[in-house]
């Protein structure tokens, strides 16, 4: 009887630790699942934030490059105006420089000559000659700009103080509703080189405004020409007529003082709109030119993409949490089954082994659940009815496939980091040809590629090739014709020359607003190269980048 009691007592003592061991280990699968879900959520958020940031920077870089180009165009136009008027002022001075200026007042012949010269000058509205006291001696004036003494005018003072130079005035209002003008002036020198008067030519601001209007492509875009002393020369859109001068101690002139050229973001003192602005200082003309675009326009498409990506991310997270909840409930059920298991000492080892097997099963299920999440996301795209969204998803999957194919090639060829380009481009062309095989007609892709490239540049090159081939297969033979696409990549004189040529319908005069061409140019810049797109019996895309 004592032995029986001893057995029972020993069994009781062994059962209690068994329960403690079970209770301490039961939460671990759910904790592991929670950790995996937390890591997946945090990792997804980090990835989304990184993607959004890089997209933001790429958008900013593209618009900055466009604005710098616009600022160059404004500079070229301003210099052209200055050069043209400088030449006409030289003609005027060459005719009257050897004569006493007072004699010009009664010279009908010189007045007629000025009228003729004025008609030859586009947007010219007045030509005048003032003596050294600022009194007008010969004037042909359509706006009433030169009817009075000019000795106190900046265009007269600056010209007298800088012999030999042609200076520009700030914008000047015409008489009544005759509009506004900019006055170019240059000193008339006597035989000893001393100023004896000033010759002036006035252009209507329409000369500048019409050009800027032709450049304007987005609402809120601005173009500005100003003197370095703050005098407003021209602006599109035109400010209020009372605004003629900036405060050079304040923004934006504090930005202009930072360098020869640059990009900055600011809120306009004229209309209160925040813009991204490119500027260029023209030191030789003592002027500055700018080109700006509202930041809401700059980041408009980026905002749409970011919201779409965020929506997709939230959808994926919801699906993952639902699957995690199902898995957690399954684990909870398994834990209850284990809690009701045998409590005897001889079964403790077996129970522990079963728990180890259960943990392995949990790991396996978690792995499978993550794979199911990926499959569900792919299946989700099959339920999209919007053709444009479908096409966008298909383009995205093609781009992802082009990146994944790089790593697949490395794996299959047992290479560390250099991609076999011949194998890669062959598979890429085969995959894309299969993807677009349902389109009308028949398209042949011929690949002549050899050599290897490091992984860092193989990925953008693959994405670029995917973009160009996809565009060619979608658009070059959209009318059902048969044709051929030639893909070549050669290395010559320290450079790679990548070319995709087709004999399709060619590019339209005005390409669509898709991201294709912009992505090709962006990827070319990422490779450190330059791209050219032109039509030659079909469309040719050529990219050259350093080897």
C-alpha positions as CSV (number, residue, x, y, z in Angstrom):
1,X,0.0,0.0,0.0
2,X,2.8,2.4,0.8
3,X,4.4,1.6,-2.6
4,X,1.1,2.6,-4.2
5,X,1.1,5.9,-2.4
6,X,4.7,6.5,-3.3
7,X,3.9,5.9,-7.0
8,X,1.0,8.3,-6.9
9,X,3.0,10.9,-5.1
10,X,5.9,10.7,-7.6
11,X,3.5,10.9,-10.5
12,X,1.9,14.0,-9.0
13,X,5.2,15.6,-8.5
14,X,6.2,14.9,-12.1
15,X,2.9,16.0,-13.6
16,X,3.0,19.5,-12.1
17,X,6.4,20.4,-13.7
18,X,5.0,19.0,-17.0
19,X,2.1,21.4,-16.8
20,X,4.4,24.2,-16.0
21,X,6.6,23.3,-19.0
22,X,3.6,23.1,-21.3
23,X,2.2,26.4,-20.1
24,X,5.5,28.2,-20.5
25,X,5.9,26.9,-24.1
26,X,2.4,27.1,-25.4
27,X,2.5,30.9,-26.1
28,X,5.7,30.7,-28.1
29,X,4.2,29.9,-31.5
30,X,1.7,32.7,-31.2
31,X,4.5,35.0,-30.1
32,X,6.6,33.9,-33.1
33,X,3.6,34.5,-35.4
34,X,3.1,38.0,-33.8
35,X,6.8,38.8,-34.3
36,X,6.7,37.7,-37.9
37,X,3.6,39.8,-38.5
38,X,5.2,42.8,-36.8
39,X,8.4,42.4,-38.8
40,X,6.3,42.0,-42.0
41,X,4.3,45.1,-41.2
42,X,7.3,47.2,-40.2
43,X,9.3,45.9,-43.2
44,X,6.5,46.7,-45.5
45,X,6.1,50.2,-44.1
46,X,9.9,50.8,-44.4
47,X,9.9,49.5,-48.0
48,X,6.9,51.7,-48.9
49,X,8.5,54.7,-47.2
50,X,11.8,54.1,-49.1
51,X,10.0,53.6,-52.4
52,X,8.0,56.8,-51.8
53,X,11.1,58.7,-50.9
54,X,13.1,57.6,-54.0
55,X,10.1,58.3,-56.2
56,X,9.9,61.8,-54.6
57,X,13.6,62.4,-55.3
58,X,13.3,61.2,-58.9
59,X,10.3,63.4,-59.5
60,X,12.1,66.4,-58.0
61,X,15.3,65.7,-60.1
62,X,13.3,65.4,-63.3
63,X,11.4,68.7,-62.7
64,X,14.6,70.4,-61.6
65,X,16.3,69.4,-64.9
66,X,13.2,70.7,-66.9
67,X,13.3,74.0,-65.0
68,X,17.0,74.5,-65.6
69,X,16.4,74.0,-69.3
70,X,13.5,76.6,-69.2
71,X,15.8,79.0,-67.4
72,X,18.4,78.5,-70.2
73,X,15.7,79.3,-72.7
74,X,14.7,82.5,-70.9
75,X,18.4,83.5,-70.7
76,X,18.9,82.9,-74.4
77,X,15.7,84.9,-75.3
78,X,16.8,87.8,-73.0
79,X,20.3,87.8,-74.5
80,X,18.8,87.8,-78.0
81,X,16.7,90.8,-77.2
82,X,19.7,92.6,-75.7
83,X,21.9,91.8,-78.7
84,X,19.4,92.9,-81.2
85,X,18.7,96.2,-79.6
86,X,22.4,96.7,-78.9
87,X,23.0,96.4,-82.6
88,X,20.2,98.8,-83.5
89,X,21.5,101.3,-80.9
90,X,24.9,101.0,-82.5
91,X,23.3,101.9,-85.9
92,X,21.6,104.9,-84.4
93,X,24.8,106.1,-82.7
94,X,26.8,105.5,-85.9
95,X,24.5,107.8,-87.8
96,X,24.2,110.7,-85.3
97,X,27.4,110.4,-83.3
98,X,29.4,112.8,-85.5
99,X,26.7,115.5,-85.5
100,X,25.8,118.1,-83.0
101,X,22.9,116.7,-81.1
102,X,21.1,120.0,-81.0
103,X,20.9,120.0,-84.8
104,X,18.8,116.9,-84.8
105,X,15.7,118.7,-83.5
106,X,15.1,120.2,-86.9
107,X,16.2,117.2,-89.0
108,X,13.2,115.8,-90.8
109,X,15.5,113.4,-92.7
110,X,16.9,111.9,-89.4
111,X,13.4,111.6,-88.0
112,X,12.1,109.7,-91.0
113,X,15.1,107.5,-90.8
114,X,14.3,106.7,-87.2
115,X,10.7,105.9,-88.2
116,X,12.0,103.4,-90.8
117,X,14.4,101.8,-88.3
118,X,11.6,101.4,-85.8
119,X,9.4,99.6,-88.2
120,X,12.2,97.0,-88.7
121,X,12.4,96.3,-85.0
122,X,9.8,93.7,-83.8
123,X,7.8,95.0,-80.8
124,X,9.7,98.3,-81.0
125,X,7.6,101.2,-79.9
126,X,10.0,104.2,-79.5
127,X,13.5,105.4,-80.4
128,X,14.8,108.6,-78.8
129,X,18.0,110.6,-78.5
130,X,18.6,112.8,-75.4
131,X,21.4,115.3,-75.0
132,X,23.7,115.3,-72.0
133,X,21.2,117.3,-70.0
134,X,18.5,114.7,-70.6
135,X,16.4,116.9,-73.0
136,X,14.9,115.0,-76.0
137,X,16.4,116.1,-79.3
138,X,15.0,113.5,-81.7
139,X,12.1,111.2,-80.8
140,X,9.8,108.8,-82.6
141,X,7.5,107.5,-79.8
142,X,4.2,105.5,-79.9
143,X,3.7,105.3,-76.1
144,X,4.6,108.8,-75.0
145,X,7.7,107.6,-73.1
146,X,10.2,110.3,-74.0
147,X,8.2,113.5,-74.0
148,X,9.9,115.0,-71.0
149,X,13.4,115.5,-69.6
150,X,15.1,112.1,-68.8
151,X,17.9,113.2,-66.6
152,X,16.3,111.7,-63.5
153,X,15.5,108.4,-65.3
154,X,17.5,105.3,-64.4
155,X,18.0,104.3,-68.0
156,X,19.6,107.7,-68.7
157,X,21.7,107.8,-65.6
158,X,23.0,104.2,-66.0
159,X,23.9,104.8,-69.7
160,X,25.7,108.0,-69.0
161,X,27.6,106.3,-66.2
162,X,28.6,103.2,-68.2
163,X,29.8,104.4,-71.6
164,X,29.9,101.7,-74.3
165,X,27.4,99.4,-72.5
166,X,23.7,98.8,-73.4
167,X,21.6,98.8,-70.2
168,X,18.0,97.8,-69.7
169,X,15.5,99.6,-67.6
170,X,12.9,98.2,-65.3
171,X,9.4,97.9,-66.8
172,X,7.9,101.3,-67.7
173,X,4.1,102.0,-68.0
174,X,3.0,103.6,-71.3
175,X,0.6,106.5,-71.6
176,X,-3.0,105.6,-70.8
177,X,-3.8,102.0,-71.7
178,X,-0.9,101.6,-74.1
179,X,0.8,98.8,-72.2
180,X,4.2,98.5,-70.7
181,X,7.7,98.8,-72.2
182,X,11.4,98.1,-71.4
183,X,13.9,100.8,-72.4
184,X,17.4,99.9,-73.7
185,X,19.8,102.8,-73.6
186,X,23.4,103.5,-74.6
187,X,25.6,106.6,-74.3
188,X,26.6,108.6,-77.4
189,X,30.3,109.4,-77.2
190,X,32.1,112.4,-78.8
191,X,35.5,112.2,-80.5
192,X,37.2,112.3,-77.1
193,X,35.2,109.4,-75.8
194,X,33.0,111.5,-73.5
195,X,29.2,111.0,-73.2
196,X,27.4,113.7,-75.1
197,X,23.9,112.2,-74.9
198,X,22.0,108.9,-74.8
199,X,20.2,106.9,-77.4
200,X,17.2,104.8,-76.3
201,X,15.0,102.1,-77.8
202,X,11.8,100.9,-76.1
203,X,10.4,97.4,-76.7
204,X,6.9,96.4,-75.6
205,X,6.9,93.8,-72.9
206,X,4.8,91.7,-75.3
207,X,8.2,90.7,-76.8
208,X,8.9,88.7,-73.6
209,X,5.3,87.8,-72.7
210,X,4.5,86.1,-76.0
211,X,7.6,84.0,-75.7
212,X,6.9,83.0,-72.1
213,X,3.3,82.2,-73.0
214,X,4.6,79.7,-75.6
215,X,6.8,78.0,-72.9
216,X,4.0,77.8,-70.3
217,X,2.7,74.2,-70.0
218,X,1.2,74.1,-66.5
219,X,-1.1,76.4,-64.6
220,X,0.8,78.6,-62.2
221,X,4.1,78.4,-64.1
222,X,6.1,81.7,-64.0
223,X,9.0,83.2,-65.9
224,X,10.9,86.3,-64.7
225,X,13.5,88.7,-65.9
226,X,14.8,91.2,-63.3
227,X,17.7,93.5,-62.9
228,X,20.2,92.7,-60.1
229,X,19.2,96.0,-58.4
230,X,15.6,94.6,-58.0
231,X,14.0,96.4,-61.0
232,X,11.3,94.2,-62.6
233,X,11.9,93.8,-66.4
234,X,9.4,91.2,-67.4
235,X,7.2,88.5,-65.7
236,X,4.7,86.0,-66.9
237,X,2.0,86.2,-65.7
238,X,2.2,90.0,-65.5
239,X,1.9,91.3,-61.9
240,X,-0.2,94.3,-60.9
241,X,0.9,97.5,-62.7
242,X,2.0,99.0,-59.4
243,X,4.6,96.3,-58.8
244,X,7.9,97.4,-60.5
245,X,10.7,96.6,-58.1
246,X,11.8,93.8,-55.7
247,X,13.4,94.3,-52.3
248,X,16.9,92.9,-52.9
249,X,17.5,92.4,-49.2
250,X,14.7,89.8,-49.1
251,X,13.7,86.6,-50.9
252,X,14.1,85.8,-53.7
253,X,17.2,88.0,-54.2
254,X,18.8,86.4,-51.2
255,X,18.6,83.1,-53.1
256,X,20.1,84.7,-56.3
257,X,23.1,85.8,-54.3
258,X,24.1,82.2,-53.4
259,X,25.6,81.3,-56.8
260,X,25.6,81.7,-60.6
261,X,22.6,79.4,-60.9
262,X,20.5,77.1,-58.7
263,X,17.2,75.6,-57.7
264,X,15.1,76.6,-54.7
265,X,11.6,76.3,-53.3
266,X,9.7,79.4,-52.1
267,X,6.4,81.2,-51.8
268,X,6.1,84.1,-54.3
269,X,5.8,87.6,-52.9
270,X,3.6,88.5,-55.9
271,X,0.9,85.8,-55.8
272,X,1.6,83.7,-52.7
273,X,2.0,80.4,-54.5
274,X,4.8,78.0,-53.5
275,X,6.9,77.0,-56.4
276,X,10.1,75.2,-57.4
277,X,12.2,77.8,-59.2
278,X,15.4,77.6,-61.3
279,X,17.4,80.8,-61.7
280,X,20.5,82.0,-63.6
281,X,22.5,85.1,-62.9
282,X,23.6,87.0,-66.0
283,X,26.4,89.0,-64.5
284,X,27.5,90.6,-67.7
285,X,24.0,92.1,-68.2
286,X,23.5,92.7,-64.4
287,X,20.3,90.7,-64.6
288,X,18.8,87.4,-63.3
289,X,16.3,85.1,-65.1
290,X,14.0,82.5,-63.5
291,X,11.6,79.7,-64.4
292,X,9.2,78.3,-61.8
293,X,6.4,75.7,-61.5
294,X,4.0,75.3,-58.5
295,X,5.1,72.5,-56.2
296,X,1.6,71.0,-56.3
297,X,2.1,70.5,-60.0
298,X,5.6,69.1,-59.5
299,X,4.3,66.4,-57.1
300,X,0.9,65.9,-58.5
301,X,1.5,62.6,-60.2
302,X,3.8,61.5,-57.3
303,X,0.9,62.1,-54.9
304,X,-1.4,59.9,-57.0
305,X,1.2,57.1,-57.1
306,X,1.9,57.4,-53.4
307,X,-1.8,57.1,-52.5
308,X,-2.2,54.1,-54.8
309,X,0.8,52.4,-53.3
310,X,-0.4,53.1,-49.8
311,X,-3.8,51.6,-50.7
312,X,-2.2,48.5,-52.1
313,X,0.0,48.2,-49.0
314,X,-3.0,48.6,-46.6
315,X,-4.9,45.9,-48.5
316,X,-2.0,43.5,-48.3
317,X,-1.6,44.2,-44.6
318,X,-5.3,43.5,-44.0
319,X,-5.1,40.2,-45.8
320,X,-2.0,39.2,-43.9
321,X,-3.6,40.1,-40.5
322,X,-6.7,38.0,-41.5
323,X,-4.5,35.0,-42.3
324,X,-2.5,35.6,-39.1
325,X,-5.7,35.6,-37.1
326,X,-6.7,32.3,-38.7
327,X,-3.3,30.8,-38.0
328,X,-3.4,32.1,-34.4
329,X,-6.7,30.5,-33.8
330,X,-5.3,27.3,-35.2
331,X,-2.3,27.5,-32.8
332,X,-4.6,28.2,-29.9
333,X,-6.6,25.1,-30.7
334,X,-3.4,23.1,-30.9
335,X,-2.3,24.5,-27.6
336,X,-5.6,23.4,-25.9
337,X,-5.1,19.9,-27.3
338,X,-1.6,19.7,-25.9
339,X,-2.8,21.0,-22.5
340,X,-5.1,18.0,-22.2
341,X,-2.4,15.5,-23.1
342,X,-0.9,12.9,-20.8
343,X,0.8,14.1,-17.7
344,X,2.9,11.1,-16.7
345,X,6.7,11.2,-16.5
346,X,7.1,8.5,-19.2
347,X,5.2,10.7,-21.7
348,X,7.1,13.9,-20.8
349,X,9.8,13.2,-23.4
350,X,7.3,12.3,-26.0
351,X,5.2,15.4,-25.3
352,X,8.4,17.6,-25.6
353,X,9.2,15.9,-28.9
354,X,5.7,16.4,-30.1
355,X,6.0,20.1,-29.2
356,X,9.2,20.3,-31.2
357,X,7.4,18.7,-34.1
358,X,4.6,21.2,-33.5
359,X,7.0,24.1,-33.6
360,X,8.4,22.9,-36.9
361,X,4.9,22.6,-38.2
362,X,4.2,26.2,-37.1
363,X,7.3,27.4,-38.9
364,X,6.1,25.5,-42.0
365,X,2.6,26.9,-41.8
366,X,3.9,30.4,-41.3
367,X,6.1,30.0,-44.4
368,X,3.1,28.7,-46.3
369,X,0.8,31.5,-45.1
370,X,3.4,34.1,-46.4
371,X,3.4,32.3,-49.7
372,X,-0.4,32.3,-49.7
373,X,-0.3,36.1,-49.1
374,X,1.8,36.6,-52.2
375,X,-0.5,34.4,-54.2
376,X,-3.6,36.3,-53.0
377,X,-2.0,39.6,-54.0
378,X,-1.4,38.2,-57.5
379,X,-4.9,36.8,-57.7
380,X,-6.3,40.2,-56.7
381,X,-5.0,41.6,-59.9
382,X,-7.2,39.1,-61.8
383,X,-10.3,40.7,-60.4
384,X,-9.5,44.2,-61.7
385,X,-12.0,45.3,-64.4
386,X,-10.4,48.6,-65.3
387,X,-8.4,48.0,-68.5
388,X,-6.1,50.9,-67.7
389,X,-5.3,49.5,-64.3
390,X,-4.8,46.1,-65.7
391,X,-2.4,47.5,-68.2
392,X,-0.6,49.4,-65.5
393,X,-0.4,46.2,-63.3
394,X,0.9,44.2,-66.3
395,X,3.6,46.8,-67.0
396,X,4.6,46.7,-63.3
397,X,4.7,42.9,-63.3
398,X,6.9,43.0,-66.5
399,X,9.3,45.5,-64.8
400,X,9.4,43.3,-61.7
401,X,10.0,40.2,-63.8
402,X,12.9,42.0,-65.6
403,X,14.5,42.7,-62.2
404,X,13.9,39.1,-61.0
405,X,15.3,37.7,-64.2
406,X,18.6,39.3,-63.4
407,X,18.9,37.3,-60.2
408,X,17.6,34.2,-61.8
409,X,20.3,34.4,-64.4
410,X,22.9,34.9,-61.7
411,X,21.6,31.8,-59.9
412,X,21.3,29.6,-62.9
413,X,24.8,30.6,-64.2
414,X,26.3,30.2,-60.8
415,X,27.8,33.8,-61.0
416,X,28.4,36.1,-58.0
417,X,27.6,39.5,-59.4
418,X,28.3,39.7,-63.2
419,X,25.2,39.0,-65.3
420,X,25.6,37.1,-68.6
421,X,23.9,39.6,-70.9
422,X,23.4,37.2,-73.8
423,X,21.5,34.8,-71.7
424,X,19.6,37.5,-69.9
425,X,18.4,39.4,-73.0
426,X,17.5,36.1,-74.7
427,X,15.2,35.2,-71.8
428,X,13.8,38.6,-71.4
429,X,12.9,38.8,-75.2
430,X,11.4,35.3,-75.0
431,X,9.3,36.2,-71.9
432,X,8.0,39.4,-73.4
433,X,7.3,37.8,-76.8
434,X,5.3,35.2,-74.9
435,X,3.5,37.9,-72.9
436,X,2.4,39.7,-76.0
437,X,1.8,36.7,-78.2
438,X,-1.9,37.3,-78.2
439,X,-1.6,40.6,-80.1
440,X,-2.5,40.6,-83.8
441,X,0.2,39.8,-86.4
442,X,3.5,38.2,-85.7
443,X,6.6,39.9,-84.2
444,X,10.1,38.5,-84.4
445,X,12.7,39.5,-81.9
446,X,16.3,39.2,-82.9
447,X,18.9,39.5,-80.1
448,X,22.6,40.2,-80.7
449,X,24.1,40.7,-77.3
450,X,27.2,39.4,-75.6
451,X,29.4,40.2,-72.6
452,X,28.7,40.6,-68.9
453,X,27.7,43.5,-66.7
454,X,27.8,44.1,-63.0
455,X,24.5,43.7,-61.1
456,X,24.3,47.3,-60.1
457,X,23.9,48.4,-63.8
458,X,22.3,45.2,-65.1
459,X,19.1,45.9,-63.1
460,X,18.5,49.4,-64.6
461,X,19.6,48.2,-68.1
462,X,17.2,45.2,-67.8
463,X,14.3,47.6,-66.8
464,X,15.2,49.9,-69.7
465,X,15.3,47.0,-72.1
466,X,11.9,45.7,-70.8
467,X,10.4,49.2,-71.2
468,X,11.6,49.7,-74.7
469,X,10.7,46.1,-75.9
470,X,7.3,46.4,-74.2
471,X,6.6,49.7,-75.9
472,X,7.7,48.3,-79.3
473,X,5.5,45.2,-78.9
474,X,2.5,47.2,-77.8
475,X,2.7,50.1,-80.2
476,X,5.0,49.5,-83.1
477,X,2.7,46.7,-84.6
478,X,-0.6,47.7,-83.1
479,X,-2.2,47.7,-86.6
480,X,-1.8,44.0,-86.9
481,X,1.3,44.1,-89.2
482,X,4.1,41.6,-89.0
483,X,7.5,42.9,-88.1
484,X,10.9,42.5,-86.5
485,X,12.5,44.0,-83.4
486,X,16.3,44.0,-83.3
487,X,18.1,44.2,-80.0
488,X,21.9,44.8,-80.0
489,X,24.4,45.6,-77.3
490,X,28.1,46.2,-78.2
491,X,31.0,47.6,-76.4
492,X,33.3,50.0,-78.2
493,X,35.9,52.6,-77.2
494,X,35.0,52.3,-73.5
495,X,31.3,52.6,-73.9
496,X,28.3,50.3,-74.2
497,X,25.9,51.0,-77.1
498,X,22.5,49.5,-76.5
499,X,20.0,49.8,-79.4
500,X,16.4,48.6,-79.9
501,X,15.2,49.1,-83.5
502,X,11.8,48.0,-85.1
503,X,10.2,48.3,-88.5
504,X,6.8,49.2,-87.1
505,X,4.6,52.3,-87.5
506,X,7.1,54.7,-85.8
507,X,6.4,57.2,-83.1
508,X,3.5,59.7,-83.2
509,X,4.3,63.4,-83.5
510,X,3.0,63.9,-80.0
511,X,3.7,60.8,-77.8
512,X,1.3,60.0,-75.0
513,X,1.6,61.2,-71.4
514,X,2.6,57.7,-70.1
515,X,5.7,57.2,-68.0
516,X,7.5,55.1,-70.7
517,X,9.7,57.8,-72.3
518,X,10.3,59.4,-68.9
519,X,11.3,56.1,-67.4
520,X,13.7,55.3,-70.3
521,X,15.4,58.7,-69.9
522,X,15.6,58.3,-66.1
523,X,17.1,54.8,-66.4
524,X,19.6,56.1,-69.0
525,X,20.7,58.8,-66.5
526,X,20.9,56.2,-63.8
527,X,23.4,54.3,-66.0
528,X,25.3,57.5,-66.4
529,X,24.6,57.6,-70.1
530,X,22.5,59.4,-72.7
531,X,19.5,58.3,-74.7
532,X,18.2,59.1,-78.2
533,X,14.8,58.3,-79.6
534,X,14.1,58.9,-83.3
535,X,12.2,57.4,-86.3
536,X,14.1,55.6,-89.1
537,X,11.8,53.3,-90.9
538,X,10.4,52.5,-87.5
539,X,11.3,53.6,-84.0
540,X,14.9,53.5,-82.8
541,X,15.9,53.8,-79.2
542,X,19.7,54.2,-78.6
543,X,21.4,54.4,-75.2
544,X,25.1,54.9,-74.7
545,X,26.7,54.6,-71.3
546,X,30.2,54.2,-69.9
547,X,31.7,50.7,-69.8
